[in-house]
Amino acid sequence: MSDPQETAPVAQNDTILAPTGIVVGIDGSEQSICALIWAAREAKVRKSTLHLVTAYTVPIFAASGLDGGYATVDDDVIRQGAEAVLREAAAKVAHLDVELDARVENGDAAGVLLELSESAELLVFGSRGRGGFLGRLLGSVSSALPAHSTCPTVTVPLSCAARLGEAEPAQKDLPEVANVITVGVDGSDQARFAVLVAAEQAERYGATLRIICAVQPYTGSLAWIPAPVDRDALFAEIQTQLDAGEKWLRNHFPKLPMQIELVEGSAVDVLVKASETSELIVMGTRGRGGFAGMLLGSTTDGVRHHSKGPVMVVRDQHDPRQEDRSAFGPLLQV
């Protein structure tokens, strides 16, 4: 392994440059190292530059004695510590032969990453961070990023350490991870765009695309529903729409292996279970609402917080390939 001091020189300027490629948030925690390793492997597959970023703000403490005033921590000391964290992180992925760039930014971590997301391919981070002020990069910050990032985000939980080769499995009977990219759909435009992104990811990895539509169970306790729900008719209608969606997708990805599943159950539970054996879960940021197939929206956070594997969240964007969807059959009425 190369000397950390010689790996990926750390940028010294305080101007937030907007890189292309994959941006990964680093704060020295185990969670951020898992995110780094996943991001480095992704950068190698995409042939993209990997940008390691940490951010800090200089804390100010109010004086507690009779003399009024404020005391600050030396900015140079904090920066040197942050640079050391980045050098150690860069050394962990130096063997992957990926083009690296490392930088320390002075500013709010969420704000820094969101600004970088404006021109990045992908923004990657761990599920929660180390706390404190030195690199408060993950934790609550990671909860704000998927909803506001301009580019897709990937949350990598610490439980991925074993599958990434960073830890021994806690038990011998862990489910085997298949070469499958799983995406949740609910008939919304947001979900259709997420499917296109998931299909591109599956093609990139030579993986099977697994499309899941989960219909929330109806208990009959919702008094505002005017009439009993015909479950068989509902499932038949959704299946017809899924079949039409499959024809549309195969038109754009004719060689991509696909599995289409319509299941009854909580979307969070279904996708979290799927995360145990999928390389990646892909979701949109929000869904169509209502009860018949509600998948995204707040469900996205539920999946991210409990997933056993990486979760990609895709902001809704216009894609020209969506324009011909109606030509292949009925759409869900949102």
HELIX and SHEET records of a PDB file:
HELIX    1   1 PRO A    4  GLU A    6  5                                   3    
HELIX    2   2 GLU A   30  ARG A   46  1                                  17    
HELIX    3   3 ASP A   75  LYS A   92  1                                  18    
HELIX    4   4 ALA A   94  LEU A   96  5                                   3    
HELIX    5   5 ALA A  109  LEU A  116  1                                   8    
HELIX    6   6 SER A  140  HIS A  148  1                                   9    
HELIX    7   7 LEU A  158  ALA A  161  5                                   4    
HELIX    8   8 ASP A  189  TYR A  205  1                                  17    
HELIX    9   9 ARG A  231  HIS A  252  1                                  22    
HELIX   10  10 ALA A  267  SER A  275  1                                   9    
HELIX   11  11 SER A  298  HIS A  306  1                                   9    
HELIX   12  12 PRO A  320  PHE A  328  5                                   9    
SHEET    1   A11 VAL A  10  ALA A  11  0                                        
SHEET    2   A11 LEU A 100  ASN A 106  1                                        
SHEET    3   A11 LEU A  50  TYR A  56  1                                        
SHEET    4   A11 ILE A  22  GLY A  25  1                                        
SHEET    5   A11 LEU A 122  GLY A 126  1                                        
SHEET    6   A11 THR A 153  VAL A 156  1                                        
SHEET    7   A11 VAL A 311  VAL A 314 -1                                        
SHEET    8   A11 LEU A 280  GLY A 284  1                                        
SHEET    9   A11 VAL A 180  GLY A 184  1                                        
SHEET   10   A11 THR A 208  VAL A 215  1                                        
SHEET   11   A11 MET A 258  GLU A 264  1                                        
SHEET    1   B 2 ILE A  60  ALA A  62  0                                        
SHEET    2   B 2 TYR A  70  THR A  72 -1                                        
END                                                                             
